[in-house]
Amino acid sequence: MKAMIFAAGLGSRLRPLTNDKPKALVELNGEPLISGVIKKLVAAGVTEIVVNLHHFANELRDYITGNNFGVIIHFSDESQFLFDTGGGLKKAAGFFDDAQPFYAYNVDVLSNIDLKCLYNQHIANNAIATLAVRNRKSSRFLLFDKDNQLSGWENILSNERRLVNINREDLHPFAFSGIQVIDPQIFNLMAEVGKFSIIDVYLRIAKTERIKACIHDEDYWFDLGTIKQLEEAERFLKLH
């Protein structure tokens, strides 16, 4: 089983912690974020991982190669150009050559989500992608119908709304958790080039392809994108 860890972000909101290191090497209770994600993926049965690199790429590569995580790890170098989630995934497409669904995991999120359950739900739904989502506060939401099929997106701050089918009603807003399972068929559906978001791909193809939600409200979840959020997660972990 394979996985991709999105670790190429600049970590601007984590400054000054990211002034001299990549976001993936910022520590949560003494452990770099990338280490926790790798261990979680390995526990779920992943045997091979690709990590994209950009900010302080050499430092992140050196850290990973200098530690034995018990898994084969490759690198997709975006040090010259940051491709975003969709473009970054497409750049690493050659890695996913076994026709098997794979995990994609943002390095700056923390959750006790059951990854095997997420994967099994993806298989059962015969989906192109299955996105872990939650009922939580956010400014941006993915909209799903009663069958948990992606049907739109909205930004409540800018009042933007994009619907897959313009006449759909009774849509339910959920915030994306940055954790997903993707079928490699997605690469045949990516018309986009260069820098682009994977969410934009999903919204474009959701009219004809199965893009499903896996709602995991019973799990804990933290965005680790700011120092305040990092501190909140550290306090939570010390109490649980």
C-alpha positions in Angstrom: 0.0 0.0 0.0 1.2 3.5 -0.9 0.7 7.0 0.4 1.7 10.6 -0.3 2.4 13.1 2.4 1.9 16.8 1.4 4.8 18.4 3.1 5.8 21.2 0.7 4.0 24.1 2.3 5.9 27.2 3.4 4.5 27.1 6.9 4.1 30.9 6.9 1.6 30.9 9.7 4.0 29.0 11.9 6.7 31.6 11.9 9.1 32.0 13.6 9.2 28.2 14.0 9.6 27.8 10.3 12.3 30.5 9.8 15.0 27.8 9.9 13.1 24.6 9.1 10.3 23.2 7.0 6.8 23.0 8.5 7.1 19.2 8.5 10.0 19.4 11.0 8.1 21.6 13.5 7.7 19.5 16.6 4.5 18.5 18.4 5.4 17.4 21.9 9.0 16.8 20.9 8.3 14.9 17.7 8.5 16.4 14.2 5.1 16.5 12.4 6.4 14.3 9.5 7.4 11.6 12.0 3.9 11.3 13.5 2.3 11.1 10.0 4.7 8.5 8.7 4.1 6.3 11.8 0.4 6.6 11.5 0.5 5.5 7.8 2.8 2.6 8.6 0.4 1.4 11.3 -2.3 1.4 8.7 -0.3 -0.9 6.4 1.5 1.5 4.2 4.8 0.2 2.9 5.9 3.0 0.5 5.5 6.7 0.8 6.3 9.7 -1.4 6.9 13.1 0.3 6.8 16.4 -1.6 9.5 18.9 -0.7 9.8 22.7 -1.2 10.6 24.9 1.8 14.0 23.8 3.3 13.8 20.7 1.1 17.3 19.4 1.9 16.7 19.6 5.7 13.5 17.5 5.3 15.2 15.0 3.0 18.1 14.7 5.4 15.9 14.1 8.4 13.8 11.4 6.7 16.8 9.6 5.2 18.6 9.8 8.6 15.8 7.9 10.4 14.6 4.4 10.0 10.8 4.5 9.8 10.5 0.9 8.5 9.0 2.0 5.2 10.4 2.9 1.8 10.3 6.7 1.3 10.7 8.6 -2.0 10.8 12.3 -2.6 9.1 14.6 -5.1 11.1 17.8 -5.3 9.1 21.0 -5.7 11.9 23.2 -4.5 11.9 25.3 -7.7 8.1 25.5 -8.0 5.3 24.8 -5.6 2.5 22.9 -7.3 -0.2 22.9 -4.7 -2.1 19.7 -3.8 -3.4 18.8 -7.3 -0.2 19.7 -9.1 1.9 18.1 -6.5 0.0 14.9 -6.8 0.2 14.9 -10.6 3.9 15.5 -10.4 4.2 12.3 -8.3 1.9 10.3 -10.5 4.6 7.9 -11.7 5.0 6.7 -8.1 1.5 5.3 -8.1 2.0 2.6 -10.7 0.3 -0.4 -9.0 -3.3 0.5 -9.8 -4.2 0.4 -6.1 -5.9 3.2 -4.1 -3.5 5.2 -1.9 -3.6 7.6 1.0 -2.9 11.3 0.7 -2.2 13.0 4.0 -1.5 16.7 4.9 1.6 16.9 7.2 0.0 19.7 9.3 -3.1 17.8 10.6 -3.4 15.6 13.7 -6.2 13.0 14.1 -6.9 9.6 15.6 -9.0 8.7 12.5 -9.1 5.0 11.7 -7.2 5.0 8.3 -8.1 1.4 7.6 -11.8 2.2 8.0 -11.4 5.2 5.7 -9.7 2.9 3.1 -12.3 0.2 3.4 -15.1 2.7 3.0 -13.4 4.0 -0.2 -13.3 0.4 -1.6 -16.9 -0.3 -0.7 -18.1 2.9 -2.5 -16.0 2.2 -5.6 -15.0 5.8 -5.4 -12.4 7.8 -7.3 -11.7 9.7 -4.0 -12.9 9.5 -0.4 -12.4 12.6 1.7 -12.3 12.6 5.5 -14.6 15.4 6.6 -16.1 16.8 9.8 -18.7 19.1 11.3 -16.5 21.9 12.6 -15.9 25.6 12.4 -14.3 26.8 9.1 -14.6 29.4 6.5 -14.6 27.0 3.6 -16.8 23.9 3.3 -17.3 21.0 0.9 -21.0 20.4 0.2 -22.3 16.8 0.0 -25.7 15.3 -0.8 -27.6 12.7 1.2 -25.5 10.0 -0.4 -22.3 11.7 0.7 -21.4 12.6 -2.9 -19.5 15.8 -3.4 -21.9 18.4 -4.8 -20.2 21.7 -4.2 -18.0 24.1 -2.3 -18.6 27.3 -0.4 -16.6 30.1 1.2 -18.7 31.8 3.8 -16.3 34.8 4.2 -16.4 35.7 0.5 -19.9 34.3 -0.2 -18.5 32.2 -3.0 -20.4 29.1 -3.9 -19.7 26.4 -6.6 -22.2 23.8 -7.2 -21.6 20.6 -9.2 -25.3 20.4 -10.2 -26.9 23.8 -10.1 -30.3 22.5 -9.0 -29.2 20.4 -6.1 -30.8 21.1 -2.7 -30.4 19.8 0.8 -26.7 19.9 0.7 -24.7 19.4 3.9 -21.5 21.4 4.6 -18.5 19.6 6.0 -14.9 20.8 6.5 -12.2 18.8 4.8 -9.7 17.1 7.2 -6.7 17.0 4.9 -6.8 13.2 4.8 -8.1 11.1 1.9 -7.9 7.9 -0.2 -7.5 8.3 -3.9 -7.8 5.9 -6.8 -4.9 6.3 -9.3 -7.5 6.6 -12.1 -7.6 10.2 -11.0 -4.5 10.9 -13.0 -6.4 10.0 -16.2 -9.0 12.7 -15.3 -6.6 15.5 -14.5 -6.7 18.0 -17.4 -5.1 20.7 -15.2 -1.4 21.5 -15.5 1.1 23.3 -13.3 -0.1 24.6 -10.0 -3.7 23.6 -9.0 -5.7 22.3 -6.1 -7.0 18.8 -5.9 -10.3 20.1 -4.7 -10.8 22.0 -8.0 -10.3 18.7 -9.8 -12.9 17.0 -7.6 -15.4 19.7 -8.2 -14.9 19.5 -11.9 -15.3 15.7 -12.2 -17.9 15.1 -9.4 -20.8 15.3 -11.9 -19.7 12.0 -13.4 -17.3 10.5 -10.8 -17.8 9.2 -7.3 -16.2 11.7 -4.9 -17.4 10.6 -1.4 -17.3 11.8 2.1 -16.2 9.9 5.1 -17.6 11.7 8.2 -15.4 11.2 11.3 -17.0 13.5 13.9 -16.3 11.0 16.6 -12.5 11.3 16.2 -10.3 14.2 17.4 -8.7 16.4 14.8 -6.4 19.4 14.9 -5.1 21.8 12.2 -1.5 22.4 13.2 -1.0 25.4 10.8 -0.5 28.0 13.5 1.5 28.2 16.8 -1.8 28.7 18.7 -3.3 25.5 17.1 0.0 23.6 17.8 -0.2 24.6 21.4 -3.8 23.5 21.7 -3.0 20.1 20.2 -0.1 19.7 22.6 -2.3 20.5 25.6 -5.0 18.0 24.4 -2.5 15.2 23.9 -1.0 15.7 27.4 -4.5 15.2 28.8 -5.5 12.2 26.7 
